[in-house]
Amino acid sequence: MGKSKVSLSMEILVPSETSTESFDVVLIGAGIMSATLGTLINQLEPTWSIGLFENLDKAGEESSSPWNNAGTGHSALCELNYAPAAADGSVDPAKAVGINEQFQISRQFFSWAVENKRVADNSFINPLPHMSFVIGEDHSKYLKTRYESLKTQTLFEDMEFTNDLDTINQWTPLVAQGRDASQTVAASRVVAGTDVDFGRLTSDLTNSLSAAGASVNYGHKVQNLKRSGAGWELTVKDKASGAVKNVKAKFVFVGAGGGALPLLQKSGIDEIKGFGGFPVSGQFLRCTDESVIAQHNAKVYGQASVGAPPMSVPHLDTRFVDGKRSLMFGPYAGFSMNFLKSTGQLDLPLSLRLHNIIPMLAVGKDNLDLTTYLIKEVLKSRAKKDESLTEYFPAADGSQWELITAGQRVQVIKKDAKKGGVLQFGTEVITSSDGSMSGLLGASPGASTATPIMIGLLSRCFPKQFAGWESKLKDIVPSYGQKLNENPALYAEVKAATDKTLGLV
């Protein structure tokens, strides 16, 4: 027995042998960003080796999941925060047009992926009207001004507007039925909107990458990364076996959603200095009654509350998840210190550095209204949540809705020369000076604009190769380098082609 104990003890103390793998490109995180970038690189440089490491057991399980925020196909057709009113009441269409232009690039990538068998089929995208709905004189006046501003743009020429409740009832019965006829209401609509199951799309693209020869590793956590010559060396742990291996890469993309900030900080690149993250959590109400779900066929977006972050814009939202129709309302924002649903409450404090404390304190001081809003949201009872639902669906029965937890979003905090720090609600691409590492921070419009974001990343990180890639990029995105809003004929051609391939007509 004594010898057995000694032998066992010695066996535990002997360190396991560490293996080493090498890749041209390493992708951290199996979300829509990594899946898109990996697919583009594989098409542009098919001989480059690609390794992908995902902490979870499947692709698209965090922010790319349709239950964890991503699911609209953000194209600024109905999202009012992309075209806010100026102090004089006017509405500038530029940002909304820019976002729609980006989504058109993504649509062309989706179409190419279907045609080239990079996805199983086109069931990840469905035609669905996008609608904005507001209550009150001031909001109605704004919505009409927004409509008049956007209607003149090629990408929004099919937009409709009404302040007639009977017409709204025809567009979306749940919003109109049971509503006080004396209320001042208004709505705008674009019938040719879409719903995208980014979880399904991410899974298909990742499977295709694997079939093309990429090394796709689930249940593998990247613990550390450091410079190694002209490239990088990563320490990666296999969570199932406990084995740790070294992974060498010439280029690393950190597409880990909320987990990107800590990894970029570990890399030590100068470009991440001054950046912090502000996590925002949320919940949705999900309808459980099939008869109610069947009555609604639109994405209906409203106005955000005063002090609310843009991602908290209320919406009554039809979604198709794994081919099944569903109906959601929300989100109800909250605060949690973890950066991902799968991580812990120490994420925020562990992200503090000497270089980002001042920006984070400045943001806290300048965003007290946001803090107040989040506290109120956290304390909101289920009954209050149901009241919010009835503003958009007056006849709603709370017993037919279940409360689900949405994903975590980490908003970007960055240093600012005047304010010390600012909170931004878009996306931020961080790239090392030598282009050997890049990562994505932030959220909306996120998944919907993954393709143009990743093409922009390629141009910054691979300037020598990029000019030679442009002809192949035009095969993927036929309108590459042109503005569809400024070219109605090209837009009509591209839209017709993608509509057909994606099954939207």
Helices and strands as residue ranges (DSSP letters): H 2-13, E 19-28, H 32-44, E 50-54, G 80-82, H 94-115, E 125-127, E 130-135, H 137-151, G 154-156, E 160-162, H 165-171, H 173-176, E 185-190, E 194-196, H 198-211, E 215-218, E 220-228, E 231-238, E 244-254, G 257-259, H 260-267, G 270-272, E 276-287, H 290-293, E 299-301, G 310-312, E 315-321, E 324-334, H 347-350, H 354-366, H 368-379, H 382-392, G 398-400, E 401-405, E 409-416, E 420-424, E 427-431, E 437-442, G 446-449, H 450-461, H 463-476, G 484-486, H 488-502
